[in-house]
Amino acid sequence: MKASLIDAETGEAIASGSSPKTEMKIEAPQPGWAEQSPLDWWEHLKNALNEIKTKSKADLKVVKAIGISYQMHGLVCVDKNLEVLRPSIIWCDSRAVEIGKKALENIGEKKALKHLLNSPGNFTASKLKWVKNNQKDIYSKIYKFMLPGDYIAMKLSGVPQTTVSGLSEGIFWDFKEDKIADLVLDEYGIDKSLIPSVVDTFSTQAEVSESAAKELGLKAGTKISYRAGDQPNNAFSLNVLEEGEVAATAGTSGVVYGITEEAAYDKKSRVNSFVHVNHTDKDPRYGVLLCINGTGILNSWLKNTLFQGKLDYVKMNELASSVAPGADGLSIYPFGNGAERVLENDEPGATMRGINFNRHGVGHVSRAAQEGITFGLAYGMEVMNHMGIKTKTVRAGEANMFLSPIFGEAFCNTTGAVVELYNTDGAQGAARGAGVGAGIYKNFKEAFNNFKKLAVIEPDNEKSKIYTELYENWKENL
């Protein structure tokens, strides 16, 4: 959980906080499962806010508006008392893949793609159907289901709500009919009453309750005025709002997210289309999302498991830099974090190929991991390009894996994209979104006061030839 306090007048980040200080654990009680406790999110949110108070010496009662960004595609179920009924089934959980495949067959592939722009896959709707099939007692107690950010907003306000953008990411939105997707609800036997009330992405959605204000040190009545999934919000954080603009992030997962005015889809649902944050009926905006699940989590696994915590990310990057591109014949396929949509929801697991015990060391493994992640992203970007989403320039925050020179070099020289790095992150973007929703900013332009380009990474002709050959070899064994 990350939080940022933004000065509305200057656009400067006054302070930021995060909790926990290492990656939050994902529980996997069975193979292919991935769960977290929503109550843990809330506790870590409190910790992050306390860190902001300590750093800034600010009284959070002066806060005028709150925005929320959250991990997409998760499922939170609450009862009539708004108490959580089971751990959240999160984005990288694979248990509902077969449910989604069967739904695609029953609805009909052509009809599903025309109305939903995606296969139901293992998205939120399919996860809810899994609960209905396998945990009937829990399902019978559900009052409302929500996405993770909806849950945090509910904890702040006491009011369950969601957005059209959120419904689209859960595959609950009919793009052709411009309404909640009855064809999905009917296929899964889900009652529409379980869906929370729908609010606009930028709007005064609700207000902080007396109890939450007391718990968090906020002022009761503070506006909650923006919410969006992490990738639409990352794009917003980078001022990616118009057709042809592209954002990227490389945190736990790696994502490239491009904007189009057309309701486009990939026939194999290898990349996915959702309603973007600034979508309106008059000016439609859709986000086409490529996701590689095994991105930062691969780097984290190397650090904590294979390297046993003896190296930090900075040292891993230094060692990777000491090895030439191609890691002396070692290659890694980063598909070890659930079903990969870009592989048509296949779950092959991560693979290390060509390892030689006599010459490969930590630097080779670190380099091969970063190259493998960029090759996975390049593979998905080819699909996006075939859909008409051009990725010539990509904006990213100077954070996570983009802090690694090797990652930036491999990404731009493999994909041919110019990478622009900016002084922002998702928490700052959510705060600016809150300013728009609460009317503190008159428009998006005002919200991006103090938005600065920090660096540009451009492809190099000679390096591009090397990485292109490496990528083609990598693809041959995919």
C-alpha positions in Angstrom: 0.0 0.0 0.0 1.4 3.4 -1.0 0.0 6.8 -0.2 1.0 10.3 -1.3 0.0 13.8 0.0 0.0 16.4 -2.9 0.0 20.2 -2.5 -2.9 21.1 -4.8 -1.5 24.5 -5.7 2.1 23.5 -6.6 1.5 19.9 -7.7 4.4 18.9 -5.5 4.4 15.7 -3.5 4.7 16.8 0.2 5.3 13.3 1.5 4.8 9.6 0.6 4.4 6.5 2.7 4.3 2.8 2.1 3.6 -0.4 4.0 4.9 -3.1 4.4 8.5 -2.3 3.6 9.0 -5.5 1.7 6.6 -7.0 -0.9 3.2 -7.9 0.5 2.8 -11.7 0.7 0.4 -13.5 -1.7 -1.1 -16.6 -0.2 -1.4 -19.7 -2.5 -3.3 -22.4 -0.5 -3.6 -24.5 -3.7 -1.6 -24.4 -7.0 -2.8 -21.6 -9.2 -4.5 -19.7 -6.4 -3.6 -16.2 -5.2 -5.3 -14.5 -2.3 -4.8 -11.7 0.2 -6.8 -10.4 3.1 -8.6 -7.1 2.5 -8.2 -6.4 6.2 -4.4 -6.5 5.7 -4.7 -3.8 3.0 -6.6 -1.6 5.5 -4.0 -2.1 8.2 -1.1 -1.2 5.8 -3.1 1.8 4.5 -3.2 3.1 8.1 0.6 2.5 8.4 1.2 4.4 5.2 -0.8 7.4 6.3 1.0 7.4 9.7 4.3 7.6 7.8 3.0 10.6 5.8 2.0 12.3 9.1 5.4 11.7 10.6 7.3 12.8 7.5 5.2 15.9 6.7 4.1 17.0 10.2 0.8 17.7 8.5 -2.6 17.4 10.0 -4.5 15.2 7.6 -7.7 16.9 8.6 -6.7 19.6 6.0 -7.0 17.0 3.1 -9.6 18.1 0.7 -10.0 15.0 -1.5 -9.0 11.4 -1.7 -8.3 9.3 -4.8 -7.8 5.5 -4.8 -5.8 3.3 -7.2 -6.0 -0.5 -6.8 -4.9 -3.9 -8.1 -7.2 -4.8 -10.9 -9.5 -7.9 -11.4 -9.7 -8.9 -7.7 -12.8 -10.1 -5.9 -13.9 -8.9 -2.5 -17.2 -10.3 -1.1 -19.0 -8.7 1.9 -22.1 -9.5 3.9 -24.9 -7.1 5.0 -22.8 -5.8 7.8 -20.1 -5.0 5.2 -17.8 -7.6 6.7 -15.4 -9.6 4.5 -16.6 -13.1 3.8 -13.4 -14.7 2.5 -9.9 -13.6 1.4 -9.8 -11.6 -1.8 -9.2 -13.7 -4.9 -6.6 -11.4 -6.6 -5.6 -10.6 -10.1 -3.0 -13.4 -10.7 -5.3 -16.2 -9.4 -5.9 -18.9 -12.1 -8.6 -21.0 -10.6 -11.4 -19.6 -12.8 -9.7 -20.1 -16.2 -11.8 -23.1 -17.2 -15.0 -21.4 -16.0 -14.1 -18.5 -18.3 -13.4 -20.8 -21.2 -16.7 -22.6 -20.9 -18.5 -19.2 -20.7 -16.8 -18.1 -23.9 -18.1 -21.3 -25.6 -21.6 -20.9 -24.2 -22.0 -17.2 -25.0 -20.2 -17.7 -28.4 -16.8 -16.3 -29.2 -18.0 -13.8 -31.7 -20.8 -12.4 -29.5 -18.6 -12.3 -26.4 -15.9 -10.3 -28.1 -18.3 -8.0 -29.8 -20.1 -7.1 -26.5 -17.3 -7.6 -23.9 -14.1 -7.0 -26.0 -12.6 -9.9 -24.0 -13.1 -13.5 -23.1 -14.5 -13.8 -19.6 -11.2 -15.6 -18.8 -10.2 -15.6 -15.2 -11.4 -12.1 -14.5 -13.6 -11.0 -11.6 -16.9 -12.3 -13.0 -15.4 -15.8 -13.4 -13.9 -15.7 -9.9 -17.3 -14.9 -8.5 -18.8 -17.8 -10.4 -16.1 -20.0 -8.8 -17.3 -19.0 -5.4 -20.9 -19.7 -6.4 -19.9 -23.2 -7.6 -17.5 -24.1 -4.8 -18.4 -22.1 -1.7 -22.2 -22.0 -1.7 -22.5 -21.1 1.9 -20.3 -18.1 1.5 -22.0 -17.1 -1.8 -25.4 -17.2 -0.1 -24.2 -14.5 2.4 -22.9 -12.1 -0.2 -24.5 -8.7 -0.1 -22.2 -6.9 -2.5 -19.0 -7.9 -4.4 -16.4 -5.4 -5.1 -13.0 -4.8 -6.7 -10.1 -4.1 -4.2 -10.3 -0.3 -4.6 -14.1 -0.4 -4.1 -13.4 -2.1 -0.8 -11.0 0.5 0.4 -13.5 3.2 -0.6 -16.2 1.4 1.3 -14.0 1.2 4.4 -13.5 4.9 4.1 -17.2 5.8 3.6 -19.3 2.9 4.7 -20.9 2.9 1.2 -20.3 0.1 -1.4 -19.8 1.6 -4.9 -18.0 0.9 -8.1 -17.4 2.5 -11.5 -18.0 1.7 -15.2 -14.2 1.4 -15.7 -14.1 -1.1 -12.8 -17.1 -3.1 -14.1 -15.3 -3.3 -17.5 -12.1 -4.7 -15.9 -14.2 -7.4 -14.1 -15.9 -8.3 -17.5 -19.3 -7.0 -16.2 -19.7 -4.3 -18.9 -21.4 -4.6 -22.3 -19.6 -2.2 -24.6 -22.1 -2.6 -27.4 -25.2 -2.0 -25.2 -23.3 0.5 -23.0 -24.7 -1.1 -19.8 -24.0 -3.8 -17.3 -23.4 -7.1 -19.2 -26.6 -9.1 -18.7 -25.1 -11.9 -21.0 -22.4 -12.5 -18.3 -24.8 -12.3 -15.4 -27.2 -14.7 -17.1 -24.5 -17.1 -18.1 -23.1 -17.3 -14.5 -26.5 -17.0 -12.7 -25.4 -13.9 -10.8 -28.0 -11.5 -9.5 -27.6 -7.9 -10.6 -28.4 -6.8 -7.0 -24.9 -8.0 -5.9 -23.3 -5.1 -7.9 -22.8 -2.0 -5.9 -24.1 1.4 -7.0 -22.2 2.9 -10.0 -20.5 6.3 -9.7 -18.5 8.4 -12.1 -14.7 8.0 -12.0 -14.2 11.7 -11.5 -16.9 12.8 -9.1 -17.8 13.3 -5.4 -18.5 9.6 -5.0 -18.8 9.5 -1.2 -17.4 11.1 2.0 -15.2 9.8 4.8 -17.3 8.5 7.6 -17.0 9.6 11.3 -15.6 6.2 12.3 -13.0 6.0 9.4 -12.0 9.6 10.1 -11.3 8.8 13.7 -9.3 5.7 12.8 -7.2 7.4 10.1 -6.8 10.9 11.5 -8.8 12.4 8.6 -11.7 14.9 8.7 -15.2 13.4 8.5 -16.9 14.5 5.3 -13.6 14.6 3.2 -14.5 13.9 -0.4 -13.7 10.5 -2.0 -13.6 11.8 -5.6 -11.6 9.3 -7.8 -10.9 5.6 -8.1 -9.4 3.6 -10.9 -7.6 0.3 -11.4 -3.8 0.5 -11.1 -3.1 0.4 -14.9 -5.8 2.9 -16.0 -4.6 5.0 -13.1 -0.9 4.6 -14.0 -1.8 5.9 -17.5 -3.6 8.8 -15.9 -0.7 9.5 -13.6 1.5 9.8 -16.8 -1.1 12.1 -18.5 -1.9 9.4 -21.0 -5.4 10.3 -22.0 -5.6 10.6 -25.8 -5.6 8.2 -28.7 -2.1 7.0 -29.5 -0.6 7.7 -26.1 1.0 4.8 -24.3 2.0 4.1 -20.7 4.0 1.4 -19.1 4.8 0.1 -15.6 7.0 -2.7 -14.3 6.0 -3.5 -10.8 4.8 -6.9 -9.6 3.4 -7.3 -13.1 4.6 -5.6 -16.2 2.1 -3.6 -18.3 1.9 -1.6 -21.5 -1.4 0.3 -21.8 -2.4 2.2 -24.9 -5.3 4.5 -25.6 -7.7 4.2 -28.5 -11.1 5.8 -29.4 -12.3 2.6 -31.0 -13.7 -0.4 -29.0 -11.0 -2.7 -30.3 -10.2 -6.3 -29.2 -7.8 -9.1 -29.9 -9.6 -12.2 -31.2 -7.6 -14.4 -28.8 -8.0 -12.0 -25.8 -4.2 -12.0 -25.4 -4.4 -8.3 -24.6 -7.5 -6.8 -23.1 -9.7 -3.7 -23.6 -11.3 -1.7 -20.8 -13.1 1.6 -20.3 -10.4 4.3 -19.7 -10.8 6.8 -16.8 -11.7 9.8 -19.1 -14.2 7.8 -21.2 -17.5 9.5 -22.0 -20.3 8.7 -24.5 -19.4 11.8 -26.5 -15.6 11.2 -26.4 -15.0 7.5 -26.0 -11.6 6.4 -24.6 -10.6 2.8 -24.2 -7.4 1.3 -22.7 -5.8 -1.7 -24.3 -3.8 -3.5 -21.7 -0.9 -6.0 -22.1 0.1 -7.7 -18.9 3.0 -10.0 -18.1 2.3 -11.4 -14.6 5.8 -12.5 -13.9 7.7 -9.2 -13.9 8.8 -7.6 -10.7 7.8 -10.7 -8.8 10.5 -12.6 -10.8 13.1 -10.1 -9.7 11.7 -10.4 -6.1 11.9 -14.2 -6.2 15.5 -14.1 -7.3 16.4 -11.6 -4.6 14.6 -13.4 -1.7 14.7 -17.0 -2.7 17.5 -17.8 -5.1 19.9 -15.2 -3.7 18.5 -15.6 -0.2 18.3 -11.9 0.5 22.1 -11.4 0.3 21.8 -8.9 -2.6 19.6 -5.9 -2.9 18.1 -4.7 -6.3 20.8 -2.1 -6.8 23.6 -4.8 -6.5 21.6 -7.2 -8.7 21.4 -4.4 -11.4 25.2 -3.8 -11.0 26.0 -7.4 -11.5 23.6 -7.7 -14.5 25.4 -4.6 -16.0 28.7 -6.5 -15.9 27.3 -9.2 -18.3 26.9 -8.6 -22.0 23.4 -8.7 -23.7 22.3 -12.3 -24.1 23.7 -13.4 -20.7 26.1 -15.7 -22.4 23.4 -18.0 -23.7 21.2 -18.0 -20.6 17.5 -17.1 -21.1 14.5 -16.9 -18.8 10.8 -17.1 -19.5 9.0 -15.1 -16.8 5.7 -17.0 -16.7 5.6 -18.2 -13.1 2.9 -16.1 -11.6 -0.5 -17.6 -12.7 -2.1 -17.9 -16.0 -0.7 -15.5 -18.6 -3.3 -13.8 -20.8 -0.8 -13.0 -23.5 -0.3 -16.8 -23.7 -4.1 -17.4 -24.1 -4.4 -18.1 -20.3 -1.8 -20.8 -20.4 0.2 -21.4 -17.3 3.6 -22.9 -18.3 5.5 -21.8 -15.3 8.8 -19.9 -15.4 11.7 -21.5 -17.3 15.5 -21.0 -17.3 17.2 -22.3 -20.5 20.8 -22.9 -21.4 22.3 -22.7 -17.9 25.9 -23.7 -17.7 27.2 -24.5 -14.2 30.7 -23.7 -15.2 30.2 -20.1 -16.5 26.9 -18.7 -15.3 26.7 -16.7 -12.1 24.4 -14.2 -10.3 25.0 -11.5 -12.9 23.9 -13.8 -15.8 20.8 -14.8 -14.0 19.9 -11.2 -13.1 20.5 -10.1 -16.6 18.6 -13.0 -18.2 15.6 -12.2 -16.0 15.4 -8.6 -17.0 15.8 -9.5 -20.7 13.2 -12.2 -20.4 10.7 -9.8 -19.0 11.3 -7.3 -21.7 11.0 -10.0 -24.4 7.6 -11.0 -22.9 6.4 -7.4 -23.0 7.7 -7.1 -26.6 5.7 -10.2 -27.5 2.5 -8.7 -26.3 3.3 -5.3 -27.9 3.3 -7.1 -31.2 -0.3 -8.1 -30.6 -1.1 -4.5 -29.7 0.5 -3.2 -32.9 -1.6 -5.6 -34.9 -4.6 -4.0 -33.3 -3.5 -0.6 -34.4 -2.0 0.5 -31.0 1.3 2.0 -32.0 4.0 2.0 -29.3 6.6 4.3 -30.7 6.8 6.4 -27.5 6.1 4.9 -24.1 5.8 7.0 -20.8 6.7 5.4 -17.5 7.3 6.6 -13.9 10.9 6.5 -12.8 10.2 3.6 -10.4 10.3 -0.2 -10.0 12.2 -2.0 -12.7 12.6 1.2 -14.8 15.1 2.2 -12.1 17.4 -0.5 -13.7 19.5 0.8 -16.6 19.6 -2.8 -18.0 15.8 -3.0 -18.1 15.4 0.3 -19.8 18.1 -0.5 -22.4 16.6 -4.0 -23.1 13.1 -2.6 -23.3 13.7 0.2 -25.8 16.1 -1.7 -28.0 13.9 -4.8 -28.2 10.6 -2.9 -28.8 12.0 0.1 -30.7 10.1 2.4 -28.5 11.5 5.6 -27.0 10.9 5.5 -23.2 10.2 8.8 -21.3 10.5 8.7 -17.6 8.5 11.1 -15.3 8.4 12.2 -11.7 5.2 10.4 -10.7 3.7 7.2 -9.4 0.3 5.7 -9.0 -0.4 7.3 -5.6 0.4 10.7 -6.9 -1.8 10.1 -9.9 -4.7 9.1 -7.7 -4.3 12.2 -5.7 -4.4 14.4 -8.8 -7.4 12.4 -10.0 -9.1 13.3 -6.7 -8.4 16.9 -7.3 -10.2 16.7 -10.7 -13.1 14.8 -9.2 -13.6 17.3 -6.4 -13.4 20.3 -8.7 -10.1 21.5 -7.1 -8.7 21.4 -10.6 -10.8 22.7 -13.5 -9.4 20.3 -16.0 -6.7 17.6 -16.6 -4.1 20.2 -17.7 -4.3 21.9 -14.3 -4.0 18.6 -12.5 -0.6 18.0 -14.1 1.1 21.1 -12.8 4.7 20.2 -12.0 4.6 17.1 -14.2 8.2 16.7 -15.3 10.1 14.5 -17.8 13.2 13.2 -16.0 14.9 11.1 -18.6 14.6 9.7 -22.1 15.9 6.3 -23.2 16.3 5.9 -26.9 17.1 2.8 -29.0 20.6 2.5 -30.3 21.0 1.0 -33.8 23.8 -1.4 -32.9 22.2 -2.5 -29.6 18.8 -2.9 -31.4 20.3 -5.4 -33.8 21.7 -7.4 -30.9 18.4 -7.4 -28.9 16.3 -8.1 -31.9 18.3 -11.3 -32.6 18.1 -12.3 -29.0 14.4 -11.7 -28.9 13.8 -13.8 -32.0 15.8 -16.7 -30.5 13.8 -16.3 -27.3 10.6 -16.5 -29.3 11.6 -19.7 -31.0 11.5 -21.5 -27.7 8.4 -19.9 -26.4 
